[in-house]
Amino acid sequence: ESGARLVVDADIEFTKDLLPENIQGESLVGPKEQTGILRVNHLGDSSTENNPYNPSTFVSEMGTQTVKFTDGGWCIKRPTADVRNAEGGRIQPEGILAFWLDCESGAIKRDVEIFPKMRIFFTTGVWDDPSRLEVLESEYKEALVDLQTIEEKTREARTEAADKNWFDQLRDVRSMFVDSEEYERLKNRKEELERRSPPKSAVKAENGVLLAPNGSLVVKGNPNRPKWMPTTEYLILGTFTSKSLSS
C-alpha cells in the first residue's frame, strides 16, 4: 500500500427544493419525496454568469488536478437508537444527514482512485432544531449540578462520621444508599444527554443548524446493480470533514 490520501474540497449547498420527478432517489439517503436538491461548487466567484460552476482541485505528482462534481440530493433521517460516529463512538444525534453527489470527472492519486461518474454517499450527525438544543443544554447543566450536590454531600457525611454515634452513622448510611441510587440515575442521564448533544467542535451554519465535524463516505459496491434488486452493497471510501462557508 502506498498510504496515499486523496483530499478534495467542495462547496456544498443544501437547497429547499425537492428532487424533480425525473431524478431517481437513493434509499440510503432517505425517501424520494423528502429528498432535497444538493448543489456542488456553485458558490463564490465564477468566470461567467452562464457558467457559475467552480471545479474542485487537488495536487498530485502531476501537479494541480481538476475534479468536477455534479449536483445530488440530501435528506435528514431521525434515529431511534444510538449510532456510531466517524470515530466509532456511540451517539444519538437529532438527525442523520445523508447526501450524495457524483464525481463526473473521476480522480486518481497514486493507487487511490475515484472512477468517473462514481456516486459518493456522505453521512454525518445533524442538530437542526436550535430551540431543542437549548433545552438539551439546560437539562445537561441541571444534571451536572445535581451530581455535584450529591458528591459534596457524601464528602461532608464521611468527614463528619467520625464524630457521630452508631445510631447517627446508621442513619447516614441509609441516606447515602438512597443518594447512591439517585447518583447512578443522574449519571446515566448525564451520559444519555452527552450522546444526544453535538460535540464542542460541531460546525454551525448561519441558521443555527449544527453539523458533526466529521462524517463517513461510502460508494456502491456494484453501481450497475439493477434498481429493482432489494439490497445494495456499500463499500467504505473514507471520511470527510465539514466547515461552515459563512466562517
C-alpha positions as CSV (number, residue, x, y, z in Angstrom):
1,E,0.0,0.0,0.0
2,S,1.2,3.5,-0.8
3,G,-0.5,5.2,2.0
4,A,-1.7,8.0,-0.4
5,R,-4.6,10.2,0.6
6,L,-6.9,11.9,-1.9
7,V,-8.2,15.1,-0.3
8,V,-10.6,17.2,-2.4
9,D,-12.6,20.2,-1.1
10,A,-16.1,21.0,-2.4
11,D,-18.6,23.7,-1.6
12,I,-22.0,22.1,-0.7
13,E,-25.3,23.9,-0.6
14,F,-28.4,22.1,0.8
15,T,-31.3,23.8,-1.0
16,K,-35.0,23.7,0.0
17,D,-36.0,22.5,-3.5
18,L,-37.1,18.8,-3.7
19,L,-35.8,16.4,-6.3
20,P,-37.8,16.6,-9.6
21,E,-39.8,13.6,-10.6
22,N,-37.4,12.6,-13.4
23,I,-34.4,12.1,-10.9
24,Q,-34.1,8.8,-9.1
25,G,-33.9,8.9,-5.3
26,E,-31.5,6.9,-3.1
27,S,-32.8,4.6,-0.3
28,L,-29.5,5.1,1.7
29,V,-30.2,8.8,1.8
30,G,-33.9,8.8,2.5
31,P,-37.4,8.8,1.0
32,K,-37.5,10.3,-2.5
33,E,-40.4,12.6,-1.6
34,Q,-38.3,14.1,1.3
35,T,-35.1,14.4,-0.6
36,G,-33.9,17.9,-1.5
37,I,-31.5,19.1,-4.2
38,L,-27.9,19.5,-3.3
39,R,-25.8,21.9,-5.2
40,V,-22.0,21.5,-5.6
41,N,-19.4,24.2,-6.2
42,H,-21.9,26.8,-7.4
43,L,-20.9,29.3,-4.7
44,G,-18.3,32.1,-4.8
45,D,-16.7,33.8,-7.8
46,S,-17.4,32.5,-11.3
47,S,-15.8,33.1,-14.7
48,T,-19.1,33.9,-16.4
49,E,-22.7,34.3,-15.3
50,N,-23.8,31.4,-17.6
51,N,-21.2,29.0,-16.1
52,P,-21.2,29.5,-12.3
53,Y,-19.6,26.1,-11.6
54,N,-16.2,26.3,-9.8
55,P,-14.4,22.9,-10.0
56,S,-12.6,21.3,-7.1
57,T,-8.8,20.7,-7.3
58,F,-6.2,18.7,-5.6
59,V,-2.4,18.3,-6.0
60,S,-0.8,15.1,-7.2
61,E,2.7,14.2,-8.6
62,M,1.4,15.5,-11.9
63,G,0.6,18.9,-10.5
64,T,-2.8,20.5,-9.8
65,Q,-5.7,18.3,-10.9
66,T,-9.3,19.4,-11.5
67,V,-12.2,17.4,-10.2
68,K,-15.8,18.0,-11.4
69,F,-18.8,17.0,-9.3
70,T,-22.5,17.1,-10.4
71,D,-25.4,18.1,-8.1
72,G,-27.0,15.5,-5.9
73,G,-29.6,15.0,-3.2
74,W,-29.9,15.2,0.6
75,C,-32.2,14.2,3.3
76,I,-32.4,14.1,7.2
77,K,-33.4,10.9,8.9
78,R,-34.4,10.6,12.6
79,P,-32.5,7.9,14.5
80,T,-34.4,5.9,17.2
81,A,-31.3,4.4,18.8
82,D,-27.6,5.1,19.2
83,V,-25.5,5.1,16.1
84,R,-21.7,5.1,15.5
85,N,-20.0,8.3,14.5
86,A,-16.9,8.5,12.3
87,E,-14.6,7.9,15.2
88,G,-16.6,4.8,16.3
89,G,-18.2,6.3,19.4
90,R,-21.9,5.8,20.2
91,I,-24.1,8.9,19.8
92,Q,-27.8,9.7,19.2
93,P,-27.9,12.9,17.2
94,E,-31.1,14.7,16.5
95,G,-30.8,13.7,12.9
96,I,-28.7,11.8,10.4
97,L,-27.8,14.0,7.4
98,A,-27.2,11.9,4.3
99,F,-26.4,13.1,0.8
100,W,-24.8,12.1,-2.4
101,L,-23.0,13.7,-5.3
102,D,-21.5,12.3,-8.5
103,C,-17.8,12.6,-9.3
104,E,-18.2,13.3,-13.0
105,S,-14.5,13.5,-13.9
106,G,-13.1,10.9,-11.6
107,A,-9.8,11.5,-9.7
108,I,-6.7,9.5,-9.1
109,K,-3.6,9.9,-6.9
110,R,-1.1,7.0,-6.9
111,D,-3.1,3.9,-6.1
112,V,-6.2,5.8,-4.8
113,E,-8.8,6.2,-7.5
114,I,-12.4,7.5,-7.8
115,F,-13.8,6.3,-11.1
116,P,-15.6,8.7,-13.4
117,K,-19.3,9.2,-12.7
118,M,-18.9,7.4,-9.4
119,R,-21.7,8.3,-6.9
120,I,-20.3,9.1,-3.4
121,F,-22.6,9.0,-0.3
122,F,-22.0,11.1,2.8
123,T,-23.5,10.6,6.3
124,T,-23.0,12.7,9.4
125,G,-24.9,13.9,12.5
126,V,-27.0,17.0,12.4
127,W,-28.9,19.1,15.0
128,D,-31.4,21.2,13.1
129,D,-33.6,22.5,15.9
130,P,-31.9,25.3,17.8
131,S,-34.7,25.6,20.4
132,R,-34.4,21.9,21.2
133,L,-30.6,22.3,21.6
134,E,-31.3,25.0,24.3
135,V,-33.5,22.6,26.2
136,L,-30.9,19.8,25.9
137,E,-28.1,22.1,27.2
138,S,-30.3,23.2,30.2
139,E,-31.1,19.6,31.1
140,Y,-27.4,18.7,30.9
141,K,-26.4,21.6,33.2
142,E,-29.1,20.7,35.7
143,A,-27.9,17.1,35.8
144,L,-24.3,18.3,36.4
145,V,-25.4,20.5,39.3
146,D,-27.4,17.6,40.9
147,L,-24.4,15.2,40.6
148,Q,-22.1,17.7,42.2
149,T,-24.5,18.3,45.1
150,I,-24.6,14.6,45.9
151,E,-20.8,14.4,45.7
152,E,-20.4,17.3,48.1
153,K,-23.0,15.9,50.5
154,T,-21.2,12.5,50.5
155,R,-17.8,14.0,51.2
156,E,-19.3,16.1,54.1
157,A,-21.0,13.0,55.6
158,R,-17.8,11.0,55.5
159,T,-15.9,13.8,57.2
160,E,-18.5,14.2,60.0
161,A,-19.0,10.4,60.5
162,A,-16.1,10.1,63.0
163,D,-17.8,12.4,65.5
164,K,-21.2,10.7,65.4
165,N,-22.6,7.8,67.5
166,W,-23.5,4.5,65.9
167,F,-27.3,5.4,65.5
168,D,-26.5,8.6,63.6
169,Q,-23.9,6.7,61.5
170,L,-26.5,4.1,60.6
171,R,-29.0,6.8,59.5
172,D,-26.3,8.4,57.4
173,V,-25.6,5.1,55.7
174,R,-29.2,4.7,54.8
175,S,-29.2,8.3,53.4
176,M,-26.0,7.6,51.4
177,F,-27.6,4.4,50.0
178,V,-30.6,6.4,48.7
179,D,-28.2,9.1,47.4
180,S,-26.1,6.4,45.6
181,E,-29.2,5.3,43.7
182,E,-30.1,8.8,42.7
183,Y,-26.4,9.4,41.8
184,E,-26.4,6.4,39.4
185,R,-29.7,7.6,37.8
186,L,-28.3,11.1,37.3
187,K,-25.0,9.7,35.9
188,N,-26.9,7.6,33.4
189,R,-29.0,10.7,32.5
190,K,-25.8,12.8,32.0
191,E,-24.3,10.1,29.7
192,E,-27.6,9.9,27.7
193,L,-27.6,13.7,27.3
194,E,-24.0,13.7,26.1
195,R,-24.8,11.1,23.4
196,R,-27.7,13.3,22.2
197,S,-25.7,16.6,22.3
198,P,-23.5,17.9,19.5
199,P,-19.7,17.8,20.1
200,K,-18.0,21.1,21.1
201,S,-16.3,21.1,17.7
202,A,-19.6,20.9,15.8
203,V,-19.9,23.1,12.7
204,K,-22.5,25.9,13.0
205,A,-24.4,27.3,10.0
206,E,-25.8,30.7,9.7
207,N,-29.3,29.4,10.5
208,G,-28.1,27.8,13.8
209,V,-28.0,24.2,12.5
210,L,-25.1,22.2,13.8
211,L,-23.2,19.5,11.9
212,A,-20.9,16.9,13.3
213,P,-17.3,17.9,12.4
214,N,-16.6,14.5,10.7
215,G,-18.6,12.0,8.7
216,S,-18.3,8.8,6.6
217,L,-18.0,8.2,2.9
218,V,-19.3,5.1,1.1
219,V,-19.8,4.0,-2.5
220,K,-21.9,1.3,-4.1
221,G,-20.1,-2.0,-4.3
222,N,-21.9,-2.7,-7.5
223,P,-23.1,0.5,-9.1
224,N,-24.5,-1.4,-12.1
225,R,-26.9,-3.4,-9.9
226,P,-30.5,-3.2,-11.3
227,K,-32.7,-0.7,-9.5
228,W,-35.3,-3.4,-8.8
229,M,-33.0,-5.6,-6.7
230,P,-33.9,-5.3,-3.0
231,T,-30.4,-4.8,-1.5
232,T,-27.3,-2.8,-2.3
233,E,-23.8,-3.4,-1.0
234,Y,-21.9,-0.3,0.1
235,L,-18.1,0.0,0.5
236,I,-16.2,2.4,2.8
237,L,-14.4,5.1,0.8
238,G,-13.1,7.2,3.7
239,T,-14.2,10.1,5.9
240,F,-14.8,13.8,5.4
241,T,-14.7,17.0,7.5
242,S,-17.2,19.9,7.4
243,K,-16.6,23.6,7.6
244,S,-19.2,26.4,7.5
245,L,-18.9,28.5,4.4
246,S,-20.0,31.5,6.4
247,S,-17.0,31.3,8.7
